Amino acid sequence: MAQLLILTPAANNDVLPALSLLTHRVRVIPASPEQLVRAPESDLVLLDARTNLAGIKALAQILRTTGLSVPLVLVVTEGGLTAVTPDWGVDDVILEQAGPAEIDARIRLAIGRTQTAPHSERIQTSGVVIDEASYSAKVHGKPLDLTYKEFELLRFLAAHPSRVFTREQLLSEVWGYDYFGGTRTVDVHVRRLRAKLGELESLIGTVRNVGYRFNVQDDDKVGTA
């Protein structure tokens, strides 16, 4: 039996009707950043995205960037499935009409994956520390205020030091195969990331007519823990 937390913008609690047939303990609170401060501990968080896809996507990204350590599962309508992309940062998706057996299986699998997953890497290089577990990054000990995609871009490049990636490769690896935006998206995020890196902006190098790479300083090495 797991402790579940449901975040929903709806006035009622019928997020997953079949959930009432299971023995899991369930707590329901409004889906807003203000409520997250007082949110009770849970083994898994369910996000109700049946009506407000854009708002719940933003909330999901906030949860990930603040270091959520439990599985994050999205509840959607069948029509809403087309809007779900990797940058939501969720671990799984459940349709609102799912039966109790499917819901229970998905809950158990999501929690099980978290409990058995290896510790996330902590990348330290060239004055930058990237902690995947808390979705945080620091430059010389000072926290960087990064969006979810900026963090993912920095993490991916730093995890492959000196390797050059084309814009198309970065779109595929960071944004996902089903992303419909153009390669200019990569350029925009690189520009913003460099601005936030400040004096270390040169860590994100441009290879003319090819793409981008993470430049490791000559006297430094990439370390993971």
Buried (B, 14 or more C-beta within 10 A) or exposed (E): EBBBBBBBBBEEBEBBBBBEEBEBEBEBBEBEEEEBEEEEEBBBBBBBBBEBBEEBBBBBBBBBBEEBEBBBBBBBEEEBEEEBBBBBBBBBBBBBEBEBEEBBEBBEEBBEEBEEEEEBBBBBBBBBBBBBEBBBBBBEEEEBEBBBBBBBBBBBBBBEBEEBBBBEBBBBBBBEEEBEEEEEBBBEBBEBBBEBBEEBBEBBBBEEEEBBBBBBEEEEEBEEE
